[in-house]
Amino acid sequence: MPSTARLWTLRVAAWSAGIAPLLWLAWQASTAQLGANPVEHLEHQTGQRALQLLLVTLAMTPLRRITGWVEWIRVRRVLGLWAYAFACLHFATYLVFDLELSVAQLGADLIKRTYITIGFAGWLLLLPLAITSTKGWQRRLKRKWQSLHRLIYPATLLGVIHFVWLVKADKREPLIYLAILLLLLATRVPVGAIRRAILRPRSSMPDRHADSRDPSIQPRT
């Protein structure tokens, strides 16, 4: 497939990954199919979609290495912005329907409920990434831009921990997310550098027995 066709295919897929679940939730809400607890359903769906999109965003670099297609990287920004959009919807649902826009209650929850504190911290870490996602910010920040956008790693980890602690009974789903995240993080370990350090030539290592073989420094009898 030509690179232009690949890029457009991936762009359509990236936008569909954000628009399709949003339209599905809107249809469920308009037809009263959000279940017995609509607020909980919205919170779960938006939070789940945010985590899924964050993991897909992190998967772009390994996919580029595996396939050699640079087009994966070109859709990473769209995926990351959709992930943050769903994180904002997740937070807004909680703030509007659970807390009724009470800032005091939000402060109390942040102090008393650790999983909310962790989730809120993850959302805050994503905020500067969303703000500086444009090419203009990338030019202004230069090398600092890449360092700043590494915050996606701890932000995603906090989001997964938030999900793990939130679920009270069956934790299989959040643990699957955690396993996927750890796998994606493992792909970023500099294996080549570790292998070179382990397999470096023995000649570069100090010889502990050199002194005993050197006659010039043998003890006098």
NUSEPA-294181 format. One record per residue (C-alpha): residue in three letters; x negated, y, z negated; chain; residue number from 1. Coordinates in steps of 0.05 Angstrom, whole numbers, plus 5000, padded with zeros to 4 digits. Example, Ala and Ser with C-alpha at 12.3 -4.5 7.8 and 13.67 -1.06 7.14 Angstrom:
<sites>
<site><residu>ALA</residu><X>4754</X><Y>4910</Y><Z>4844</Z><chaine>A</chaine><num>1</num></site>
<site><residu>SER</residu><X>4727</X><Y>4979</Y><Z>4857</Z><chaine>A</chaine><num>2</num></site>
</sites>
This chain:
<sites>
<site><residu>MET</residu><X>5000</X><Y>5000</Y><Z>5000</Z><chaine>A</chaine><num>1</num></site>
<site><residu>PRO</residu><X>4971</X><Y>5069</Y><Z>5018</Z><chaine>A</chaine><num>2</num></site>
<site><residu>SER</residu><X>4951</X><Y>5113</Y><Z>4960</Z><chaine>A</chaine><num>3</num></site>
<site><residu>THR</residu><X>5005</X><Y>5165</Y><Z>4976</Z><chaine>A</chaine><num>4</num></site>
<site><residu>ALA</residu><X>5060</X><Y>5113</Y><Z>4976</Z><chaine>A</chaine><num>5</num></site>
<site><residu>ARG</residu><X>5033</X><Y>5084</Y><Z>4910</Z><chaine>A</chaine><num>6</num></site>
<site><residu>LEU</residu><X>5033</X><Y>5153</Y><Z>4878</Z><chaine>A</chaine><num>7</num></site>
<site><residu>TRP</residu><X>5105</X><Y>5168</Y><Z>4899</Z><chaine>A</chaine><num>8</num></site>
<site><residu>THR</residu><X>5127</X><Y>5099</Y><Z>4876</Z><chaine>A</chaine><num>9</num></site>
<site><residu>LEU</residu><X>5095</X><Y>5109</Y><Z>4808</Z><chaine>A</chaine><num>10</num></site>
<site><residu>ARG</residu><X>5124</X><Y>5180</Y><Z>4802</Z><chaine>A</chaine><num>11</num></site>
<site><residu>VAL</residu><X>5194</X><Y>5154</Y><Z>4816</Z><chaine>A</chaine><num>12</num></site>
<site><residu>ALA</residu><X>5183</X><Y>5099</Y><Z>4764</Z><chaine>A</chaine><num>13</num></site>
<site><residu>ALA</residu><X>5157</X><Y>5148</Y><Z>4712</Z><chaine>A</chaine><num>14</num></site>
<site><residu>TRP</residu><X>5215</X><Y>5196</Y><Z>4720</Z><chaine>A</chaine><num>15</num></site>
<site><residu>SER</residu><X>5265</X><Y>5138</Y><Z>4721</Z><chaine>A</chaine><num>16</num></site>
<site><residu>ALA</residu><X>5235</X><Y>5113</Y><Z>4655</Z><chaine>A</chaine><num>17</num></site>
<site><residu>GLY</residu><X>5258</X><Y>5178</Y><Z>4623</Z><chaine>A</chaine><num>18</num></site>
<site><residu>ILE</residu><X>5321</X><Y>5195</Y><Z>4661</Z><chaine>A</chaine><num>19</num></site>
<site><residu>ALA</residu><X>5354</X><Y>5126</Y><Z>4663</Z><chaine>A</chaine><num>20</num></site>
<site><residu>PRO</residu><X>5358</X><Y>5114</Y><Z>4588</Z><chaine>A</chaine><num>21</num></site>
<site><residu>LEU</residu><X>5380</X><Y>5186</Y><Z>4577</Z><chaine>A</chaine><num>22</num></site>
<site><residu>LEU</residu><X>5438</X><Y>5177</Y><Z>4626</Z><chaine>A</chaine><num>23</num></site>
<site><residu>TRP</residu><X>5455</X><Y>5111</Y><Z>4594</Z><chaine>A</chaine><num>24</num></site>
<site><residu>LEU</residu><X>5460</X><Y>5142</Y><Z>4525</Z><chaine>A</chaine><num>25</num></site>
<site><residu>ALA</residu><X>5502</X><Y>5199</Y><Z>4553</Z><chaine>A</chaine><num>26</num></site>
<site><residu>TRP</residu><X>5549</X><Y>5149</Y><Z>4586</Z><chaine>A</chaine><num>27</num></site>
<site><residu>GLN</residu><X>5554</X><Y>5109</Y><Z>4521</Z><chaine>A</chaine><num>28</num></site>
<site><residu>ALA</residu><X>5570</X><Y>5172</Y><Z>4482</Z><chaine>A</chaine><num>29</num></site>
<site><residu>SER</residu><X>5623</X><Y>5195</Y><Z>4532</Z><chaine>A</chaine><num>30</num></site>
<site><residu>THR</residu><X>5657</X><Y>5128</Y><Z>4532</Z><chaine>A</chaine><num>31</num></site>
<site><residu>ALA</residu><X>5654</X><Y>5118</Y><Z>4456</Z><chaine>A</chaine><num>32</num></site>
<site><residu>GLN</residu><X>5607</X><Y>5058</Y><Z>4462</Z><chaine>A</chaine><num>33</num></site>
<site><residu>LEU</residu><X>5555</X><Y>5077</Y><Z>4411</Z><chaine>A</chaine><num>34</num></site>
<site><residu>GLY</residu><X>5578</X><Y>5024</Y><Z>4363</Z><chaine>A</chaine><num>35</num></site>
<site><residu>ALA</residu><X>5604</X><Y>5027</Y><Z>4292</Z><chaine>A</chaine><num>36</num></site>
<site><residu>ASN</residu><X>5549</X><Y>5075</Y><Z>4270</Z><chaine>A</chaine><num>37</num></site>
<site><residu>PRO</residu><X>5537</X><Y>5123</Y><Z>4329</Z><chaine>A</chaine><num>38</num></site>
<site><residu>VAL</residu><X>5484</X><Y>5164</Y><Z>4293</Z><chaine>A</chaine><num>39</num></site>
<site><residu>GLU</residu><X>5442</X><Y>5104</Y><Z>4274</Z><chaine>A</chaine><num>40</num></site>
<site><residu>HIS</residu><X>5449</X><Y>5078</Y><Z>4346</Z><chaine>A</chaine><num>41</num></site>
<site><residu>LEU</residu><X>5424</X><Y>5144</Y><Z>4375</Z><chaine>A</chaine><num>42</num></site>
<site><residu>GLU</residu><X>5367</X><Y>5148</Y><Z>4325</Z><chaine>A</chaine><num>43</num></site>
<site><residu>HIS</residu><X>5345</X><Y>5077</Y><Z>4341</Z><chaine>A</chaine><num>44</num></site>
<site><residu>GLN</residu><X>5350</X><Y>5084</Y><Z>4416</Z><chaine>A</chaine><num>45</num></site>
<site><residu>THR</residu><X>5315</X><Y>5151</Y><Z>4421</Z><chaine>A</chaine><num>46</num></site>
<site><residu>GLY</residu><X>5259</X><Y>5130</Y><Z>4373</Z><chaine>A</chaine><num>47</num></site>
<site><residu>GLN</residu><X>5250</X><Y>5063</Y><Z>4408</Z><chaine>A</chaine><num>48</num></site>
<site><residu>ARG</residu><X>5246</X><Y>5097</Y><Z>4476</Z><chaine>A</chaine><num>49</num></site>
<site><residu>ALA</residu><X>5195</X><Y>5147</Y><Z>4450</Z><chaine>A</chaine><num>50</num></site>
<site><residu>LEU</residu><X>5150</X><Y>5091</Y><Z>4425</Z><chaine>A</chaine><num>51</num></site>
<site><residu>GLN</residu><X>5158</X><Y>5051</Y><Z>4489</Z><chaine>A</chaine><num>52</num></site>
<site><residu>LEU</residu><X>5138</X><Y>5110</Y><Z>4532</Z><chaine>A</chaine><num>53</num></site>
<site><residu>LEU</residu><X>5079</X><Y>5126</Y><Z>4487</Z><chaine>A</chaine><num>54</num></site>
<site><residu>LEU</residu><X>5054</X><Y>5055</Y><Z>4495</Z><chaine>A</chaine><num>55</num></site>
<site><residu>VAL</residu><X>5064</X><Y>5058</Y><Z>4570</Z><chaine>A</chaine><num>56</num></site>
<site><residu>THR</residu><X>5026</X><Y>5123</Y><Z>4572</Z><chaine>A</chaine><num>57</num></site>
<site><residu>LEU</residu><X>4968</X><Y>5091</Y><Z>4535</Z><chaine>A</chaine><num>58</num></site>
<site><residu>ALA</residu><X>4970</X><Y>5033</Y><Z>4585</Z><chaine>A</chaine><num>59</num></site>
<site><residu>MET</residu><X>4954</X><Y>5078</Y><Z>4644</Z><chaine>A</chaine><num>60</num></site>
<site><residu>THR</residu><X>4878</X><Y>5077</Y><Z>4633</Z><chaine>A</chaine><num>61</num></site>
<site><residu>PRO</residu><X>4872</X><Y>5001</Y><Z>4627</Z><chaine>A</chaine><num>62</num></site>
<site><residu>LEU</residu><X>4916</X><Y>4993</Y><Z>4689</Z><chaine>A</chaine><num>63</num></site>
<site><residu>ARG</residu><X>4870</X><Y>5040</Y><Z>4727</Z><chaine>A</chaine><num>64</num></site>
<site><residu>ARG</residu><X>4810</X><Y>4998</Y><Z>4706</Z><chaine>A</chaine><num>65</num></site>
<site><residu>ILE</residu><X>4843</X><Y>4933</Y><Z>4725</Z><chaine>A</chaine><num>66</num></site>
<site><residu>THR</residu><X>4872</X><Y>4955</Y><Z>4792</Z><chaine>A</chaine><num>67</num></site>
<site><residu>GLY</residu><X>4824</X><Y>5010</Y><Z>4812</Z><chaine>A</chaine><num>68</num></site>
<site><residu>TRP</residu><X>4884</X><Y>5055</Y><Z>4827</Z><chaine>A</chaine><num>69</num></site>
<site><residu>VAL</residu><X>4873</X><Y>5126</Y><Z>4804</Z><chaine>A</chaine><num>70</num></site>
<site><residu>GLU</residu><X>4948</X><Y>5140</Y><Z>4815</Z><chaine>A</chaine><num>71</num></site>
<site><residu>TRP</residu><X>4964</X><Y>5110</Y><Z>4746</Z><chaine>A</chaine><num>72</num></site>
<site><residu>ILE</residu><X>4929</X><Y>5169</Y><Z>4714</Z><chaine>A</chaine><num>73</num></site>
<site><residu>ARG</residu><X>4969</X><Y>5219</Y><Z>4755</Z><chaine>A</chaine><num>74</num></site>
<site><residu>VAL</residu><X>5035</X><Y>5197</Y><Z>4724</Z><chaine>A</chaine><num>75</num></site>
<site><residu>ARG</residu><X>5008</X><Y>5195</Y><Z>4653</Z><chaine>A</chaine><num>76</num></site>
<site><residu>ARG</residu><X>5028</X><Y>5267</Y><Z>4638</Z><chaine>A</chaine><num>77</num></site>
<site><residu>VAL</residu><X>5100</X><Y>5256</Y><Z>4660</Z><chaine>A</chaine><num>78</num></site>
<site><residu>LEU</residu><X>5106</X><Y>5194</Y><Z>4616</Z><chaine>A</chaine><num>79</num></site>
<site><residu>GLY</residu><X>5076</X><Y>5230</Y><Z>4556</Z><chaine>A</chaine><num>80</num></site>
<site><residu>LEU</residu><X>5124</X><Y>5288</Y><Z>4563</Z><chaine>A</chaine><num>81</num></site>
<site><residu>TRP</residu><X>5183</X><Y>5241</Y><Z>4567</Z><chaine>A</chaine><num>82</num></site>
<site><residu>ALA</residu><X>5158</X><Y>5205</Y><Z>4505</Z><chaine>A</chaine><num>83</num></site>
<site><residu>TYR</residu><X>5155</X><Y>5271</Y><Z>4468</Z><chaine>A</chaine><num>84</num></site>
<site><residu>ALA</residu><X>5225</X><Y>5290</Y><Z>4494</Z><chaine>A</chaine><num>85</num></site>
<site><residu>PHE</residu><X>5254</X><Y>5227</Y><Z>4464</Z><chaine>A</chaine><num>86</num></site>
<site><residu>ALA</residu><X>5215</X><Y>5238</Y><Z>4400</Z><chaine>A</chaine><num>87</num></site>
<site><residu>CYS</residu><X>5247</X><Y>5307</Y><Z>4396</Z><chaine>A</chaine><num>88</num></site>
<site><residu>LEU</residu><X>5316</X><Y>5276</Y><Z>4409</Z><chaine>A</chaine><num>89</num></site>
<site><residu>HIS</residu><X>5302</X><Y>5225</Y><Z>4354</Z><chaine>A</chaine><num>90</num></site>
<site><residu>PHE</residu><X>5283</X><Y>5280</Y><Z>4305</Z><chaine>A</chaine><num>91</num></site>
<site><residu>ALA</residu><X>5341</X><Y>5325</Y><Z>4326</Z><chaine>A</chaine><num>92</num></site>
<site><residu>THR</residu><X>5392</X><Y>5269</Y><Z>4316</Z><chaine>A</chaine><num>93</num></site>
<site><residu>TYR</residu><X>5367</X><Y>5258</Y><Z>4246</Z><chaine>A</chaine><num>94</num></site>
<site><residu>LEU</residu><X>5364</X><Y>5333</Y><Z>4230</Z><chaine>A</chaine><num>95</num></site>
<site><residu>VAL</residu><X>5432</X><Y>5350</Y><Z>4258</Z><chaine>A</chaine><num>96</num></site>
<site><residu>PHE</residu><X>5475</X><Y>5290</Y><Z>4240</Z><chaine>A</chaine><num>97</num></site>
<site><residu>ASP</residu><X>5441</X><Y>5262</Y><Z>4178</Z><chaine>A</chaine><num>98</num></site>
<site><residu>LEU</residu><X>5417</X><Y>5326</Y><Z>4146</Z><chaine>A</chaine><num>99</num></site>
<site><residu>GLU</residu><X>5467</X><Y>5375</Y><Z>4177</Z><chaine>A</chaine><num>100</num></site>
<site><residu>LEU</residu><X>5409</X><Y>5422</Y><Z>4191</Z><chaine>A</chaine><num>101</num></site>
<site><residu>SER</residu><X>5390</X><Y>5427</Y><Z>4117</Z><chaine>A</chaine><num>102</num></site>
<site><residu>VAL</residu><X>5318</X><Y>5448</Y><Z>4112</Z><chaine>A</chaine><num>103</num></site>
<site><residu>ALA</residu><X>5319</X><Y>5435</Y><Z>4037</Z><chaine>A</chaine><num>104</num></site>
<site><residu>GLN</residu><X>5342</X><Y>5364</Y><Z>4048</Z><chaine>A</chaine><num>105</num></site>
<site><residu>LEU</residu><X>5288</X><Y>5355</Y><Z>4101</Z><chaine>A</chaine><num>106</num></site>
<site><residu>GLY</residu><X>5236</X><Y>5377</Y><Z>4051</Z><chaine>A</chaine><num>107</num></site>
<site><residu>ALA</residu><X>5263</X><Y>5329</Y><Z>3999</Z><chaine>A</chaine><num>108</num></site>
<site><residu>ASP</residu><X>5262</X><Y>5271</Y><Z>4048</Z><chaine>A</chaine><num>109</num></site>
<site><residu>LEU</residu><X>5191</X><Y>5287</Y><Z>4069</Z><chaine>A</chaine><num>110</num></site>
<site><residu>ILE</residu><X>5170</X><Y>5283</Y><Z>3996</Z><chaine>A</chaine><num>111</num></site>
<site><residu>LYS</residu><X>5210</X><Y>5222</Y><Z>3975</Z><chaine>A</chaine><num>112</num></site>
<site><residu>ARG</residu><X>5212</X><Y>5178</Y><Z>4037</Z><chaine>A</chaine><num>113</num></site>
<site><residu>THR</residu><X>5143</X><Y>5159</Y><Z>4062</Z><chaine>A</chaine><num>114</num></site>
<site><residu>TYR</residu><X>5167</X><Y>5131</Y><Z>4128</Z><chaine>A</chaine><num>115</num></site>
<site><residu>ILE</residu><X>5199</X><Y>5198</Y><Z>4145</Z><chaine>A</chaine><num>116</num></site>
<site><residu>THR</residu><X>5135</X><Y>5234</Y><Z>4126</Z><chaine>A</chaine><num>117</num></site>
<site><residu>ILE</residu><X>5095</X><Y>5188</Y><Z>4172</Z><chaine>A</chaine><num>118</num></site>
<site><residu>GLY</residu><X>5144</X><Y>5196</Y><Z>4229</Z><chaine>A</chaine><num>119</num></site>
<site><residu>PHE</residu><X>5145</X><Y>5272</Y><Z>4222</Z><chaine>A</chaine><num>120</num></site>
<site><residu>ALA</residu><X>5069</X><Y>5274</Y><Z>4221</Z><chaine>A</chaine><num>121</num></site>
<site><residu>GLY</residu><X>5068</X><Y>5234</Y><Z>4286</Z><chaine>A</chaine><num>122</num></site>
<site><residu>TRP</residu><X>5117</X><Y>5283</Y><Z>4317</Z><chaine>A</chaine><num>123</num></site>
<site><residu>LEU</residu><X>5074</X><Y>5342</Y><Z>4296</Z><chaine>A</chaine><num>124</num></site>
<site><residu>LEU</residu><X>5012</X><Y>5310</Y><Z>4327</Z><chaine>A</chaine><num>125</num></site>
<site><residu>LEU</residu><X>5048</X><Y>5304</Y><Z>4393</Z><chaine>A</chaine><num>126</num></site>
<site><residu>LEU</residu><X>5069</X><Y>5377</Y><Z>4393</Z><chaine>A</chaine><num>127</num></site>
<site><residu>PRO</residu><X>5002</X><Y>5408</Y><Z>4414</Z><chaine>A</chaine><num>128</num></site>
<site><residu>LEU</residu><X>4996</X><Y>5355</Y><Z>4468</Z><chaine>A</chaine><num>129</num></site>
<site><residu>ALA</residu><X>5062</X><Y>5374</Y><Z>4498</Z><chaine>A</chaine><num>130</num></site>
<site><residu>ILE</residu><X>5045</X><Y>5448</Y><Z>4495</Z><chaine>A</chaine><num>131</num></site>
<site><residu>THR</residu><X>4977</X><Y>5439</Y><Z>4528</Z><chaine>A</chaine><num>132</num></site>
<site><residu>SER</residu><X>4998</X><Y>5388</Y><Z>4580</Z><chaine>A</chaine><num>133</num></site>
<site><residu>THR</residu><X>4995</X><Y>5437</Y><Z>4638</Z><chaine>A</chaine><num>134</num></site>
<site><residu>LYS</residu><X>4937</X><Y>5445</Y><Z>4686</Z><chaine>A</chaine><num>135</num></site>
<site><residu>GLY</residu><X>4928</X><Y>5517</Y><Z>4662</Z><chaine>A</chaine><num>136</num></site>
<site><residu>TRP</residu><X>4915</X><Y>5494</Y><Z>4591</Z><chaine>A</chaine><num>137</num></site>
<site><residu>GLN</residu><X>4869</X><Y>5440</Y><Z>4617</Z><chaine>A</chaine><num>138</num></site>
<site><residu>ARG</residu><X>4827</X><Y>5493</Y><Z>4653</Z><chaine>A</chaine><num>139</num></site>
<site><residu>ARG</residu><X>4826</X><Y>5539</Y><Z>4592</Z><chaine>A</chaine><num>140</num></site>
<site><residu>LEU</residu><X>4807</X><Y>5485</Y><Z>4542</Z><chaine>A</chaine><num>141</num></site>
<site><residu>LYS</residu><X>4758</X><Y>5448</Y><Z>4588</Z><chaine>A</chaine><num>142</num></site>
<site><residu>ARG</residu><X>4723</X><Y>5393</Y><Z>4549</Z><chaine>A</chaine><num>143</num></site>
<site><residu>LYS</residu><X>4764</X><Y>5408</Y><Z>4486</Z><chaine>A</chaine><num>144</num></site>
<site><residu>TRP</residu><X>4827</X><Y>5389</Y><Z>4524</Z><chaine>A</chaine><num>145</num></site>
<site><residu>GLN</residu><X>4807</X><Y>5316</Y><Z>4528</Z><chaine>A</chaine><num>146</num></site>
<site><residu>SER</residu><X>4787</X><Y>5314</Y><Z>4454</Z><chaine>A</chaine><num>147</num></site>
<site><residu>LEU</residu><X>4854</X><Y>5346</Y><Z>4435</Z><chaine>A</chaine><num>148</num></site>
<site><residu>HIS</residu><X>4894</X><Y>5296</Y><Z>4475</Z><chaine>A</chaine><num>149</num></site>
<site><residu>ARG</residu><X>4862</X><Y>5238</Y><Z>4439</Z><chaine>A</chaine><num>150</num></site>
<site><residu>LEU</residu><X>4912</X><Y>5255</Y><Z>4384</Z><chaine>A</chaine><num>151</num></site>
<site><residu>ILE</residu><X>4960</X><Y>5210</Y><Z>4422</Z><chaine>A</chaine><num>152</num></site>
<site><residu>TYR</residu><X>4925</X><Y>5150</Y><Z>4389</Z><chaine>A</chaine><num>153</num></site>
<site><residu>PRO</residu><X>4939</X><Y>5169</Y><Z>4316</Z><chaine>A</chaine><num>154</num></site>
<site><residu>ALA</residu><X>5007</X><Y>5197</Y><Z>4336</Z><chaine>A</chaine><num>155</num></site>
<site><residu>THR</residu><X>5028</X><Y>5131</Y><Z>4367</Z><chaine>A</chaine><num>156</num></site>
<site><residu>LEU</residu><X>5001</X><Y>5092</Y><Z>4308</Z><chaine>A</chaine><num>157</num></site>
<site><residu>LEU</residu><X>5041</X><Y>5136</Y><Z>4260</Z><chaine>A</chaine><num>158</num></site>
<site><residu>GLY</residu><X>5103</X><Y>5125</Y><Z>4302</Z><chaine>A</chaine><num>159</num></site>
<site><residu>VAL</residu><X>5094</X><Y>5050</Y><Z>4300</Z><chaine>A</chaine><num>160</num></site>
<site><residu>ILE</residu><X>5082</X><Y>5050</Y><Z>4224</Z><chaine>A</chaine><num>161</num></site>
<site><residu>HIS</residu><X>5144</X><Y>5094</Y><Z>4217</Z><chaine>A</chaine><num>162</num></site>
<site><residu>PHE</residu><X>5183</X><Y>5040</Y><Z>4254</Z><chaine>A</chaine><num>163</num></site>
<site><residu>VAL</residu><X>5153</X><Y>4983</Y><Z>4213</Z><chaine>A</chaine><num>164</num></site>
<site><residu>TRP</residu><X>5170</X><Y>5016</Y><Z>4147</Z><chaine>A</chaine><num>165</num></site>
<site><residu>LEU</residu><X>5239</X><Y>5037</Y><Z>4171</Z><chaine>A</chaine><num>166</num></site>
<site><residu>VAL</residu><X>5262</X><Y>4966</Y><Z>4186</Z><chaine>A</chaine><num>167</num></site>
<site><residu>LYS</residu><X>5283</X><Y>4931</Y><Z>4123</Z><chaine>A</chaine><num>168</num></site>
<site><residu>ALA</residu><X>5298</X><Y>4860</Y><Z>4145</Z><chaine>A</chaine><num>169</num></site>
<site><residu>ASP</residu><X>5275</X><Y>4832</Y><Z>4213</Z><chaine>A</chaine><num>170</num></site>
<site><residu>LYS</residu><X>5209</X><Y>4865</Y><Z>4228</Z><chaine>A</chaine><num>171</num></site>
<site><residu>ARG</residu><X>5193</X><Y>4825</Y><Z>4291</Z><chaine>A</chaine><num>172</num></site>
<site><residu>GLU</residu><X>5208</X><Y>4882</Y><Z>4339</Z><chaine>A</chaine><num>173</num></site>
<site><residu>PRO</residu><X>5164</X><Y>4936</Y><Z>4305</Z><chaine>A</chaine><num>174</num></site>
<site><residu>LEU</residu><X>5109</X><Y>4885</Y><Z>4295</Z><chaine>A</chaine><num>175</num></site>
<site><residu>ILE</residu><X>5110</X><Y>4870</Y><Z>4370</Z><chaine>A</chaine><num>176</num></site>
<site><residu>TYR</residu><X>5100</X><Y>4945</Y><Z>4382</Z><chaine>A</chaine><num>177</num></site>
<site><residu>LEU</residu><X>5042</X><Y>4944</Y><Z>4333</Z><chaine>A</chaine><num>178</num></site>
<site><residu>ALA</residu><X>5010</X><Y>4885</Y><Z>4368</Z><chaine>A</chaine><num>179</num></site>
<site><residu>ILE</residu><X>5016</X><Y>4919</Y><Z>4436</Z><chaine>A</chaine><num>180</num></site>
<site><residu>LEU</residu><X>4985</X><Y>4983</Y><Z>4408</Z><chaine>A</chaine><num>181</num></site>
<site><residu>LEU</residu><X>4927</X><Y>4946</Y><Z>4377</Z><chaine>A</chaine><num>182</num></site>
<site><residu>LEU</residu><X>4915</X><Y>4910</Y><Z>4443</Z><chaine>A</chaine><num>183</num></site>
<site><residu>LEU</residu><X>4915</X><Y>4976</Y><Z>4481</Z><chaine>A</chaine><num>184</num></site>
<site><residu>LEU</residu><X>4867</X><Y>5006</Y><Z>4430</Z><chaine>A</chaine><num>185</num></site>
<site><residu>ALA</residu><X>4822</X><Y>4946</Y><Z>4437</Z><chaine>A</chaine><num>186</num></site>
<site><residu>THR</residu><X>4815</X><Y>4959</Y><Z>4511</Z><chaine>A</chaine><num>187</num></site>
<site><residu>ARG</residu><X>4782</X><Y>5025</Y><Z>4494</Z><chaine>A</chaine><num>188</num></site>
<site><residu>VAL</residu><X>4726</X><Y>4993</Y><Z>4452</Z><chaine>A</chaine><num>189</num></site>
<site><residu>PRO</residu><X>4660</X><Y>5004</Y><Z>4489</Z><chaine>A</chaine><num>190</num></site>
<site><residu>VAL</residu><X>4646</X><Y>4930</Y><Z>4499</Z><chaine>A</chaine><num>191</num></site>
<site><residu>GLY</residu><X>4586</X><Y>4943</Y><Z>4544</Z><chaine>A</chaine><num>192</num></site>
<site><residu>ALA</residu><X>4551</X><Y>4984</Y><Z>4491</Z><chaine>A</chaine><num>193</num></site>
<site><residu>ILE</residu><X>4565</X><Y>4931</Y><Z>4438</Z><chaine>A</chaine><num>194</num></site>
<site><residu>ARG</residu><X>4539</X><Y>4876</Y><Z>4483</Z><chaine>A</chaine><num>195</num></site>
<site><residu>ARG</residu><X>4475</X><Y>4915</Y><Z>4498</Z><chaine>A</chaine><num>196</num></site>
<site><residu>ALA</residu><X>4463</X><Y>4927</Y><Z>4424</Z><chaine>A</chaine><num>197</num></site>
<site><residu>ILE</residu><X>4471</X><Y>4853</Y><Z>4409</Z><chaine>A</chaine><num>198</num></site>
<site><residu>LEU</residu><X>4431</X><Y>4827</Y><Z>4468</Z><chaine>A</chaine><num>199</num></site>
<site><residu>ARG</residu><X>4376</X><Y>4879</Y><Z>4469</Z><chaine>A</chaine><num>200</num></site>
<site><residu>PRO</residu><X>4306</X><Y>4850</Y><Z>4481</Z><chaine>A</chaine><num>201</num></site>
<site><residu>ARG</residu><X>4270</X><Y>4821</Y><Z>4422</Z><chaine>A</chaine><num>202</num></site>
<site><residu>SER</residu><X>4209</X><Y>4862</Y><Z>4441</Z><chaine>A</chaine><num>203</num></site>
<site><residu>SER</residu><X>4245</X><Y>4925</Y><Z>4421</Z><chaine>A</chaine><num>204</num></site>
<site><residu>MET</residu><X>4255</X><Y>4898</Y><Z>4350</Z><chaine>A</chaine><num>205</num></site>
<site><residu>PRO</residu><X>4200</X><Y>4904</Y><Z>4298</Z><chaine>A</chaine><num>206</num></site>
<site><residu>ASP</residu><X>4161</X><Y>4841</Y><Z>4286</Z><chaine>A</chaine><num>207</num></site>
<site><residu>ARG</residu><X>4162</X><Y>4826</Y><Z>4213</Z><chaine>A</chaine><num>208</num></site>
<site><residu>HIS</residu><X>4104</X><Y>4776</Y><Z>4220</Z><chaine>A</chaine><num>209</num></site>
<site><residu>ALA</residu><X>4058</X><Y>4823</Y><Z>4259</Z><chaine>A</chaine><num>210</num></site>
<site><residu>ASP</residu><X>4019</X><Y>4843</Y><Z>4196</Z><chaine>A</chaine><num>211</num></site>
<site><residu>SER</residu><X>4004</X><Y>4771</Y><Z>4177</Z><chaine>A</chaine><num>212</num></site>
<site><residu>ARG</residu><X>3975</X><Y>4758</Y><Z>4247</Z><chaine>A</chaine><num>213</num></site>
<site><residu>ASP</residu><X>3931</X><Y>4821</Y><Z>4250</Z><chaine>A</chaine><num>214</num></site>
<site><residu>PRO</residu><X>3861</X><Y>4802</Y><Z>4225</Z><chaine>A</chaine><num>215</num></site>
<site><residu>SER</residu><X>3842</X><Y>4875</Y><Z>4214</Z><chaine>A</chaine><num>216</num></site>
<site><residu>ILE</residu><X>3890</X><Y>4881</Y><Z>4156</Z><chaine>A</chaine><num>217</num></site>
<site><residu>GLN</residu><X>3880</X><Y>4813</Y><Z>4123</Z><chaine>A</chaine><num>218</num></site>
<site><residu>PRO</residu><X>3864</X><Y>4818</Y><Z>4049</Z><chaine>A</chaine><num>219</num></site>
<site><residu>ARG</residu><X>3791</X><Y>4810</Y><Z>4030</Z><chaine>A</chaine><num>220</num></site>
<site><residu>THR</residu><X>3771</X><Y>4749</Y><Z>3990</Z><chaine>A</chaine><num>221</num></site>
</sites>
